[in-house]
Amino acid sequence: MEKLTSSTLSLATLKRIVNFQVKDMADYEWTQVNSVALTEREQRRLQDITADLFHYPIHLMNEATLLARAIYPLLLLAEQPPIRALAEVPLQAQYAQFEIAGIADGVLAKSLSGIIETPYLVVVETKRGVETPNPLFQLDGYLLAAARLNWESNNIACQEIFGCYTIADIWTFVRAEVAEIEAEKPTLQVEYSREYAQQTEAETIFKIIKRIISKSQAVSS
């Protein structure tokens, strides 16, 4: 059994352990959120979060500050009990030929009494620097782990799971499908959204998050 860590995954490793299929970045149907309604409370909080960011040099903030001031507030706003926003979440799952583990920066998940039952959205905050691992492959690792955990809960053959990675206040969303979960080499297909800047597109980012949660809840119910 090969043991892998999400934070060190490479393209070569992914292609070796799964049938890896990547679609071009595009405006996919799941990113179309004109019909998603916001409550008055959500609109007020989004305005406050956005206004607060304009008074800070985002690209000079360290990752912990960015997580606290920019990323986590949007996740927290999306909470719909029992869906909770959680930080520093261990994700570990075992497939036929490999085990994948890591600690996600953030997760929106069904959580009862502090125990995660179903991850819906996995968040990776990208560390900046020339030697930083590619966030796409790191996120793919977390999505593989989350998909397996969800499969063990609902036994749906093809698991749909969402994630996003952030660089400063820029968000990129990912939709993944994980199939043939019990095979020696599962299939992982991913598609990426365009980039969204939180300072100017916080409402769109939040609407995408809200739609993902609604969609995921409908599947798991």
C-alpha positions as CSV (number, residue, x, y, z in Angstrom):
1,M,0.0,0.0,0.0
2,E,1.5,3.3,-1.2
3,K,1.1,6.1,1.3
4,L,0.8,9.6,-0.2
5,T,0.6,13.1,1.1
6,S,-1.7,15.6,-0.6
7,S,0.8,18.5,-0.2
8,T,3.5,16.7,-2.2
9,L,1.4,15.3,-5.0
10,S,2.7,15.8,-8.6
11,L,1.2,15.4,-12.0
12,A,3.3,12.3,-12.6
13,T,2.1,10.7,-9.3
14,L,-1.6,11.5,-10.1
15,K,-1.3,9.9,-13.5
16,R,0.2,6.8,-12.0
17,I,-2.4,6.3,-9.3
18,V,-5.6,7.4,-11.1
19,N,-7.0,7.8,-14.6
20,F,-6.5,11.6,-14.5
21,Q,-8.7,13.7,-16.9
22,V,-8.5,17.5,-16.9
23,K,-10.9,19.8,-18.8
24,D,-10.1,23.3,-19.9
25,M,-10.8,26.3,-17.6
26,A,-14.2,27.6,-18.5
27,D,-17.5,29.1,-17.3
28,Y,-19.2,25.8,-16.5
29,E,-22.9,25.4,-15.7
30,W,-22.1,25.1,-12.0
31,T,-20.5,28.5,-11.9
32,Q,-23.6,30.2,-13.4
33,V,-25.2,31.8,-10.3
34,N,-27.5,34.6,-11.5
35,S,-30.5,32.7,-10.1
36,V,-28.9,32.3,-6.6
37,A,-30.6,34.6,-4.1
38,L,-29.0,36.3,-1.1
39,T,-30.7,37.2,2.1
40,E,-30.4,40.7,3.5
41,R,-28.0,39.5,6.2
42,E,-25.8,37.8,3.6
43,Q,-25.7,41.0,1.5
44,R,-24.8,43.1,4.5
45,R,-22.0,40.8,5.6
46,L,-20.6,40.6,2.1
47,Q,-20.4,44.4,2.0
48,D,-18.7,44.5,5.3
49,I,-16.2,41.8,4.4
50,T,-15.4,43.5,1.1
51,A,-15.1,47.0,2.6
52,D,-12.7,45.6,5.2
53,L,-10.4,44.1,2.5
54,F,-10.0,47.5,0.8
55,H,-8.2,48.9,3.8
56,Y,-5.4,46.2,3.9
57,P,-2.5,45.5,1.5
58,I,-3.7,42.0,0.6
59,H,-0.6,40.9,-1.2
60,L,1.6,41.8,1.8
61,M,-0.5,39.8,4.2
62,N,0.8,36.4,5.4
63,E,-1.3,33.3,4.7
64,A,-2.8,33.1,8.3
65,T,-4.0,36.7,8.1
66,L,-5.5,36.2,4.7
67,L,-7.3,33.1,5.8
68,A,-8.8,34.9,8.8
69,R,-9.7,38.2,7.1
70,A,-10.7,37.1,3.6
71,I,-11.3,33.4,3.1
72,Y,-12.8,32.1,6.3
73,P,-15.4,34.8,6.7
74,L,-17.0,33.7,3.4
75,L,-17.0,30.1,4.4
76,L,-18.5,31.0,7.8
77,L,-21.2,33.0,6.1
78,A,-22.1,29.9,4.1
79,E,-22.8,27.8,7.1
80,Q,-26.3,26.1,7.2
81,P,-26.4,23.8,10.2
82,P,-25.4,21.0,10.1
83,I,-23.1,22.4,7.4
84,R,-20.1,23.9,9.2
85,A,-17.0,25.8,8.2
86,L,-13.9,24.2,9.7
87,A,-10.2,25.0,9.5
88,E,-7.1,22.8,9.5
89,V,-9.1,19.6,8.8
90,P,-7.4,16.2,8.5
91,L,-8.6,14.2,5.4
92,Q,-7.4,10.6,5.0
93,A,-8.8,7.8,2.8
94,Q,-7.6,4.5,1.5
95,Y,-8.0,3.2,-2.0
96,A,-7.1,-0.2,-3.4
97,Q,-3.5,0.7,-4.2
98,F,-2.8,3.8,-2.2
99,E,-3.6,5.8,0.9
100,I,-3.9,9.6,0.6
101,A,-3.8,12.0,3.6
102,G,-3.3,15.7,4.4
103,I,-4.6,18.6,6.3
104,A,-6.9,20.9,4.3
105,D,-6.9,24.6,5.2
106,G,-10.6,24.8,5.2
107,V,-13.7,22.7,4.7
108,L,-17.4,23.2,4.4
109,A,-18.9,19.9,5.6
110,K,-21.7,18.2,7.4
111,S,-20.5,18.1,11.0
112,L,-22.3,16.9,14.1
113,S,-20.7,17.3,17.5
114,G,-17.5,18.4,15.8
115,I,-17.2,15.2,13.8
116,I,-17.0,15.5,10.0
117,E,-19.5,13.2,8.2
118,T,-19.6,14.6,4.6
119,P,-17.1,17.1,3.1
120,Y,-18.8,19.3,0.5
121,L,-16.1,22.0,-0.3
122,V,-12.4,21.6,0.3
123,V,-10.3,24.8,0.4
124,V,-6.5,25.1,-0.2
125,E,-4.8,28.4,0.6
126,T,-1.8,28.5,-1.6
127,K,1.5,29.3,0.1
128,R,3.4,31.9,-2.0
129,G,7.0,31.4,-3.1
130,V,8.9,30.0,-6.1
131,E,9.2,26.5,-4.5
132,T,5.5,26.3,-3.6
133,P,3.9,23.0,-4.8
134,N,1.3,23.3,-7.5
135,P,-2.0,23.9,-5.7
136,L,-4.0,22.1,-8.3
137,F,-2.4,18.7,-7.6
138,Q,-2.6,19.3,-3.8
139,L,-6.3,20.1,-4.1
140,D,-6.8,17.0,-6.3
141,G,-5.4,14.9,-3.4
142,Y,-7.8,16.3,-0.9
143,L,-10.7,15.8,-3.4
144,L,-9.7,12.1,-3.8
145,A,-9.8,11.7,0.0
146,A,-13.1,13.5,0.4
147,A,-14.7,11.6,-2.4
148,R,-13.7,8.3,-0.9
149,L,-15.1,9.4,2.5
150,N,-18.4,10.5,1.0
151,W,-18.6,7.2,-1.0
152,E,-18.3,5.2,2.3
153,S,-21.2,7.3,3.6
154,N,-23.6,7.3,0.6
155,N,-22.2,4.5,-1.7
156,I,-22.9,6.6,-4.9
157,A,-20.8,5.1,-7.7
158,C,-19.6,8.4,-9.2
159,Q,-18.8,11.0,-6.5
160,E,-19.1,14.7,-7.3
161,I,-17.0,16.8,-5.0
162,F,-16.0,20.5,-5.1
163,G,-12.9,22.4,-4.0
164,C,-11.2,25.7,-4.5
165,Y,-7.7,27.1,-4.1
166,T,-6.9,30.6,-3.2
167,I,-3.9,32.8,-4.0
168,A,-4.1,36.0,-2.0
169,D,-7.7,37.0,-2.5
170,I,-8.1,35.2,-5.9
171,W,-10.3,32.1,-5.8
172,T,-10.4,29.3,-8.4
173,F,-13.1,26.6,-8.0
174,V,-12.8,23.0,-9.0
175,R,-15.5,20.4,-9.7
176,A,-14.3,16.8,-9.6
177,E,-15.9,13.5,-10.4
178,V,-14.3,10.3,-8.9
179,A,-15.5,7.0,-10.3
180,E,-14.5,3.4,-10.2
181,I,-13.6,4.0,-6.6
182,E,-13.0,0.3,-5.8
183,A,-10.8,-0.3,-8.9
184,E,-7.1,-0.6,-8.7
185,K,-6.9,2.7,-10.7
186,P,-9.9,5.0,-10.0
187,T,-10.9,7.7,-12.4
188,L,-10.5,11.4,-11.5
189,Q,-12.0,14.0,-13.8
190,V,-11.7,17.7,-12.9
191,E,-12.8,21.0,-14.4
192,Y,-11.7,24.5,-13.3
193,S,-13.5,27.8,-13.1
194,R,-12.0,31.0,-14.0
195,E,-10.3,33.1,-11.4
196,Y,-12.4,35.4,-9.1
197,A,-11.0,38.3,-7.2
198,Q,-12.6,38.7,-3.8
199,Q,-12.2,42.5,-3.6
200,T,-14.4,43.0,-6.6
201,E,-16.4,39.7,-7.0
202,A,-17.1,38.6,-3.4
203,E,-20.8,38.2,-4.2
204,T,-20.1,35.9,-7.1
205,I,-17.7,33.8,-5.1
206,F,-20.2,33.5,-2.2
207,K,-23.0,32.6,-4.6
208,I,-20.9,29.8,-6.1
209,I,-20.2,28.5,-2.6
210,K,-23.9,28.7,-1.7
211,R,-24.8,26.8,-4.9
212,I,-22.3,24.1,-4.2
213,I,-23.6,23.6,-0.7
214,S,-27.2,23.4,-2.0
215,K,-26.3,21.0,-4.8
216,S,-24.3,18.8,-2.5
217,Q,-27.0,18.7,0.2
218,A,-29.6,17.6,-2.4
219,V,-27.4,14.7,-3.5
220,S,-26.6,13.5,0.0
221,S,-30.2,13.8,1.3
